[in-house]
Amino acid sequence: LPFCRYCVKTLSEHREWIRCVRPNADGSLLASCSNDKEVRVWSQGTSPREWKPQAVLHGHEHVVECVAWLNTSPQNVKLIAEGNKTENGESQLQVQQMNGVDDANSDYVPIILASGARDRQICIWDVKASTLLFVLAGHDNWVRQLVFHPHGKYLLSASDDKTVRVWDLKNRRCYKTLEAHSHFMFTELRPMQSQAVLIKPSEFGSVVE
């Protein structure tokens, strides 16, 4: 949208305070999370001022604090989805295809969104199918901030338990825990050439390559 000084659209589906709003890479989707424990996704219509609800994602048991989009190659996205096995040994991606989300012979690529909440859990969603792919658990307090590594292999989370956790998305496990803080913290990830740089209140360091 061009710069303007007035509201062009109001999205009012949430029932309580909104905690975080994030657009995806091309601006066609908007994710929001709220005290109502919901994650909502909005899609842009034919006009820049036209937004319509696309998905309502339920999975958290407490206030949802943050959301983050995975913006990486289709190959990496499919690896993450295919790594999630059901009780029958099938991947979540295969189940979605067989259930009519997309033809099993086509190249279905999920749209992946992460959400973190006060229930101390991180949910990984396929927005296209409105499906919860898997849950990452390990923090001992509220999850405050999420950011994906530029290559899409890792997810970083910051929590009120005073740690930053680096999650291996393909293997669904915590790859590394950083415990360098004595207070609550906020973190942000910035891509710099082939590395990811973790920006923290008092220090700068390379986290994962």
N, C-alpha and C positions, 0 to 999 in steps of 0.2 A: 504494500500500500504506500502511496506517496505520503509525505509528511502532512499531518493535519492536526488541528487543535480540538477536535470533537470526536465523540464516540461514534463509531460506524456500525457496531454490532454488540449486543449484549447476550451472553450465553448464561442462562439462569437455571439449568437443570439440577445443579447441586443443592442439597437441602441445608448444608451448614458451611462454615468458613472454608474457603479454598486455600490450600497450603502451597501449591506449586502449579505452574503452567509451563509447558514446553512444546514448541513446534518441532516437527521432524526436519530433516535436512533440506527438503525442497519446499517446505512451508505448506504442503497440501493437507497435513494432519496436525491436530493439536491435542495434546494430552493434558488433563487436569486431575488433581487429586484433592481430597477434602477431609474434613472432620467427620463426614458422613460415612467414612470407610470405603468409599467408592473411588475407582479410577474411571474417568470418562474420556472417550476419544471422539473428536469432532473432525469432520472432513469438509474441505472447501468445495463449494459448488462452482458454477460457471462464472460467478462474479466474485471478486476479491472480498466483497462484503457478505457473501452468502456462506453460512456455515450450518451444517446439519449434524445431529448426533449419529455416530457410527457404531459405537460399542459402549456398554457399561460393564465393567469388569469387577466382579466380586470375589474376594479371596482373603482379604485382610480382616482381622478381628479387632482392629483399633484404628485410630486416626492414621491416614496415609500422608506421609510427610514429603515425599519426593518421587519424581518420575524421570526416566531417561530413555531416549531412543537409541537403538543400535543402528548405526549408519556404517555399513561395511559392504564388502562384496557379497553377491548372492551365494557364492560357494561357502563362505564362512557362516552365513546365516543358516544355510541348510545343514552344515555340520553340527551346529548347536542344537537344532531341532531334532535331527536324526539321532543324536546321542541320548535322547530321552526315551528309555525303553519302558513299555507297559508290562503288566503281569504276563502277557502272552509273548513277550519278547519282541514285540513290534515297536517301531519308533512312533512317537507322537505324530510325526509327519505322515507316516504311512496310514495311521488311523484316520487322520483328517482327510486324506485323499479318498479312502474307502468309504467315508461317510458323506461324500459328495461335495466336500469343500473344493476339490479340484480333481480332475481326471487323473487316475493313477499313472498314466503314461505321460503326463505333461510335466513341465518343470515348475512345480509349485514352489514358491519362495515365501516363507512367512514374513510378516512385518513384526519385528520383535521390540517389545517395550518392557522396561524394568520398573518396578515400584517398590519403595521401602516405607516401612510403617513403624508405629509405636509398639506393634506386637513383636518387634525385633526380627521380623522376617523380610526377605526380599522375594518378590514374586516375579517370574519371567513369563511374559504373555506373548501369544501370537494374536496380534490385533486383528488380522485378516479373518481369523476363525473364531475370535472372541473366546480363546481357549487358554487356560493356565497350563503352561508347559512344565514348569517345575518350580520348586521353592528352595531358596538358599537360607539355611539357618545356622547361626553360630554367634551372632552378636548377643551381648548381655544387657543391652539397653536400646533405646530408640534408634532407628536408622534415620539419619538426618540428610544424607547426600549420596547420590549415585552418579557414576560416570563410567562410560565404556571406554576401554582402550581403543585407540584409532584402528588397530588391526582386527578388532572384534573378538579377540581370544580371551580377554579378561574383563571383569567388571570390578571397579573399585567402589567401596562403600565406607562412609564415615558415620560413626555412631557416638551416642552419648556415653558409651562404655569406654571412651577415650582411645579407641583404636581405629585404624584404617585396615580394612581387610581387602585382599586381592583374591578374587574368585576365578578359578579355572572353569570356564563355562562348559567346555566339552565334557569334562569329567565330573562336573557338579560338586566341586569341593573347594575349600579354602586353600589357596596356593601359598599365601603368606599373610601374616598378621604383623602390623606395625604398631608398637606400643610405646611411642616416644613422647606422649603427652600426659600432663597431670591435670588438664582441664578439658571441658567439652571442646569439640573442634569442628571446623568446617574445612572441606578440602575441595580442590578443583584440579582437573587434569587438562593440560594443554599439550597438543601434539607439537613436537619439534623435530623435523626431519624424520628419522627412523626411530626416535625414542619418545617415550611418554614421560612428561615431567609432572611430578606431584607438587603442587603449591600448597604449603602449610603456613600457619601464622608466623612462625619464626625461622623456618628453614626451607631450603629448596633442595630437591634430590631426585635422582633418576630411580624409578620404581621398577618398571618392567620394559623390556625391549620387544 
